[in-house]
Amino acid sequence: MVARDSRLRGFSWIYDMGMFLYMVWPFIMPYYLIKTRGARGLPGIVGFAGAYIGGLVVGAIVASLFVPGIV
């Protein structure tokens, strides 16, 4: 999906894209979305941030309910 999107938008790849995205995706994805889509990339950035923060909140709630001594 990223490869097809990059080709359509003329955005070149690095040698080891898998490792690169694994290590720095939280920093690169907002840049990529803004560079390729402009202001239309902002909902994607907000979606990524919301999913990340939502996962943290749900994880904290589940941990506090099921692991004794976390609260």
Residue pairs with C-beta under 8 A, 6 or more apart in sequence:
2 17
2 21
3 13
3 17
5 11
5 36
6 12
6 13
9 36
11 32
11 35
11 36
14 20
20 28
21 28
26 48
26 52
29 44
29 45
29 48
30 41
30 45
30 48
32 41
33 41
33 42
33 44
33 45
34 41
34 42
34 45
35 41
37 44
63 70
64 70
64 71
